[in-house]
């Protein structure tokens, strides 16, 4: 019951926090807040305007069962012409004292920039895929990962 209440509150917060500048905002959840190394999260992003700049953010939701201060991610981007770019991303989720950077009480939502000032080469669909790169498998305490793409603020 408590878990459903918290999930409902998070859902409402996401719904009401969306702005007109956001063009894409999706989350993927992991059962029992465990992310297996073989589980690849895929986001298919429609791009309707390639004349403007975008900011791309990754969002992590973790709970108090997460045993680490940091998280390694492998992020792949497939462009419209099927070109693939791979990145290794390091994320600090807590300070040296164990205080989570994300907002929340028992589930913490942390948003961080992945790429800023992105200008897509074409319109259509591009694909971002994300895998966890930690040694622990499954990775306990990560409940969701999200991708948010917004129009650049000063446009």
C-alpha positions in Angstrom: 0.0 0.0 0.0 2.8 2.5 1.0 4.7 1.6 -2.2 1.7 2.4 -4.4 1.1 5.7 -2.6 4.7 6.8 -3.2 4.6 5.6 -6.9 1.3 7.6 -7.4 2.8 10.7 -5.8 5.9 10.4 -8.1 3.7 10.0 -11.1 1.7 13.1 -10.3 4.9 15.0 -9.7 6.3 14.0 -13.1 2.9 14.9 -14.7 2.7 18.4 -13.2 6.4 19.1 -13.6 6.4 18.8 -17.4 6.9 22.1 -19.1 6.3 23.3 -22.7 10.0 23.1 -23.3 10.1 19.4 -22.7 9.8 17.4 -25.9 10.5 14.0 -24.5 10.2 12.6 -21.0 10.0 8.9 -20.2 11.0 6.5 -17.4 11.6 2.7 -17.4 11.1 0.8 -14.1 13.0 -2.2 -12.8 11.1 -4.9 -11.0 12.0 -5.0 -7.3 14.3 -2.1 -7.9 17.0 -4.4 -9.3 18.8 -3.5 -12.6 20.4 -6.5 -14.3 23.5 -5.9 -16.4 21.9 -7.6 -19.4 18.9 -5.3 -19.3 19.2 -2.5 -21.9 16.9 0.4 -21.5 15.8 1.8 -24.9 14.3 5.3 -25.5 13.0 6.1 -29.0 12.9 9.8 -29.4 10.9 11.6 -32.1 12.6 14.7 -33.3 10.3 17.2 -35.1 12.6 20.2 -35.4 16.3 20.0 -36.2 16.8 23.8 -36.4 16.9 24.3 -32.6 19.1 23.3 -29.8 18.2 20.7 -27.1 19.4 19.7 -23.7 19.4 16.0 -22.8 19.1 14.8 -19.2 19.3 11.4 -17.6 17.3 10.8 -14.5 17.9 8.1 -11.9 15.6 7.0 -9.1 17.2 5.1 -6.3 16.1 4.0 -2.8 18.0 3.5 0.4 19.0 0.0 -0.6 21.4 1.3 -3.1 24.9 0.5 -1.7 27.0 2.9 -3.6 27.6 6.7 -3.9 28.1 6.5 -7.6 26.8 4.8 -10.8 28.5 3.9 -14.0 26.4 3.9 -17.2 27.0 2.9 -20.8 24.9 5.2 -23.1 24.6 4.6 -26.8 23.1 7.0 -29.2 21.9 5.9 -32.7 21.4 8.8 -35.1 19.0 9.0 -38.0 21.6 7.7 -40.4 22.3 4.7 -38.1 25.6 6.0 -36.9 26.3 4.8 -33.3 28.1 6.7 -30.6 28.9 5.2 -27.2 29.7 7.0 -24.0 30.7 5.8 -20.5 29.0 8.1 -18.0 30.0 8.5 -14.3 27.3 9.7 -11.9 27.7 10.7 -8.3 24.4 10.0 -6.5 25.5 10.9 -2.9 28.1 13.0 -1.1 30.9 11.6 0.9 28.6 11.4 4.0 26.0 9.3 2.2 23.4 12.1 1.7 21.6 11.5 -1.6 21.7 14.4 -4.2 18.3 13.5 -5.6 15.0 14.9 -4.3 12.7 12.6 -2.3 12.2 10.8 1.0 12.5 7.1 0.4 12.9 7.2 -3.3 15.3 9.8 -4.6 15.0 11.3 -8.1 18.3 12.7 -9.5 18.4 14.5 -12.8 21.8 15.4 -14.4 22.8 16.7 -17.8 24.0 14.1 -20.3 24.4 16.5 -23.3 23.7 20.2 -23.6 23.3 22.3 -26.8 22.5 19.3 -29.0 21.4 20.0 -32.6 20.0 16.9 -34.2 21.1 16.4 -37.8 17.6 15.4 -39.1 14.0 14.9 -38.1 12.5 11.5 -37.4 13.5 9.0 -34.6 16.8 8.7 -32.8 17.5 6.1 -30.2 19.2 6.3 -26.8 20.1 3.0 -25.0 21.4 2.8 -21.4 23.0 -0.1 -19.5 24.4 -0.1 -16.0 28.1 -0.6 -15.7 28.5 -1.6 -12.1 30.2 -4.8 -10.9 27.2 -5.8 -8.8 24.6 -7.8 -10.6 21.8 -7.3 -10.3 22.2 -3.8 -9.1 19.9 -3.4 -6.1 18.3 -0.1 -5.2 17.9 1.5 -8.6 14.2 1.6 -9.3 13.9 3.6 -12.5 15.9 5.4 -15.2 14.6 8.2 -17.4 15.5 10.4 -20.3 14.3 14.0 -20.6 14.9 16.2 -23.7 14.1 19.9 -23.5 14.3 22.7 -25.9 17.2 24.9 -25.0 16.1 27.5 -22.4 17.2 30.6 -24.2 15.3 29.9 -27.5 
